[in-house]
Amino acid sequence: MPASLSRINSQIEKLQREADALKAKEATGVINRIREAIDHYGLTASDLGLTVSRGRGRPPGRPASTKPAKRAKSKTTGVIKYRDEAGNGWTGRGRVPSWYKSALESGKTQADLLVN
């Protein structure tokens, strides 16, 4: 007896429901193992490359980025260690400013420019 289209469609729907149930059951086990590993190693969302969105989030159907999350640069400034008469300052870290080089070339010493 040839199979009718409606019978095949009902079999497809039944198999799809079974597949969805199996996937949900497997996902529960996977989630539990992931949570255990996160707890065991003390991992954070940023360690995993995840970011918390405070907006609308990404549109539905758009996959998450595969790029690792960028770390924000620190905006802290150092304490001024050297200063000239014009008020130019330098922390002593990073590239040597031109005013500092000029002051040394004009005969000043590091001790002269050192902030007390």
C-alpha positions in Angstrom: 0.0 0.0 0.0 1.5 3.4 -1.0 2.1 5.9 1.8 0.0 8.9 1.7 1.4 12.4 2.1 -0.5 13.1 5.2 0.7 9.9 6.9 4.3 10.8 6.0 3.9 14.3 7.3 2.5 12.9 10.6 5.5 10.6 10.9 7.8 13.5 10.3 6.0 15.6 13.0 6.3 12.7 15.5 10.0 12.2 14.7 10.6 15.9 15.1 9.0 15.9 18.5 11.1 13.0 19.6 14.2 14.7 18.2 13.4 17.9 20.1 12.8 16.0 23.3 16.2 14.2 23.0 18.0 17.4 22.2 16.5 19.1 25.3 17.4 16.2 27.5 21.0 16.2 26.2 21.3 20.0 26.5 20.3 19.7 30.2 23.2 17.3 30.8 25.6 19.5 28.8 24.6 22.6 30.7 25.1 20.8 34.1 28.6 19.7 33.0 29.5 23.2 31.9 28.2 24.7 35.2 30.3 22.2 37.2 33.4 23.1 35.2 32.8 26.8 35.6 32.4 26.3 39.4 35.4 24.1 39.6 37.7 26.5 37.8 36.2 29.7 39.1 35.6 31.0 35.5 33.8 34.3 34.8 31.8 35.4 31.7 34.7 37.5 30.6 37.0 34.4 30.9 34.8 32.7 28.4 34.7 35.6 26.0 31.1 36.4 26.9 29.8 40.0 27.4 26.7 41.2 29.2 24.5 43.4 27.0 22.6 46.2 28.6 20.7 47.1 25.4 18.4 45.4 23.0 21.0 42.7 22.3 21.7 41.2 19.0 18.9 40.7 16.5 17.2 37.3 16.6 18.9 34.8 14.3 22.2 36.6 14.3 25.0 34.4 15.7 27.2 35.6 18.5 30.6 36.9 17.5 33.4 34.4 17.4 36.0 37.1 18.2 37.3 37.1 21.8 36.0 40.1 23.8 38.3 43.1 23.8 39.6 44.3 27.2 38.9 48.0 27.9 42.0 50.1 28.3 42.6 51.6 31.7 41.9 55.3 31.9 43.9 55.8 35.0 46.6 58.4 34.9 49.9 58.2 36.7 51.3 60.6 39.2 53.4 63.4 37.7 57.0 62.8 38.5 58.7 65.5 36.3 57.5 69.1 35.6 59.0 72.1 34.0 58.4 75.9 34.6 55.8 76.0 31.8 53.7 73.4 33.7 54.4 70.5 31.4 54.3 67.2 33.3 55.4 63.7 32.7 54.9 60.5 34.8 58.3 59.0 33.8 56.5 56.3 31.9 56.0 55.8 28.2 57.5 57.9 25.5 59.8 60.7 26.6 58.1 64.1 25.8 59.9 66.6 23.7 59.8 69.3 26.4 61.7 66.9 28.7 64.3 66.2 26.1 64.7 69.9 25.3 65.1 70.7 29.0 67.9 68.1 29.4 69.6 69.4 26.2 69.5 73.0 27.6 71.5 71.9 30.7 68.8 70.9 33.2 69.2 67.6 35.1 66.6 65.0 36.0 66.8 66.2 39.6 66.0 69.8 38.4 62.7 68.6 36.8 61.8 66.2 39.6 58.6 67.1 41.4 59.1 67.2 45.2 
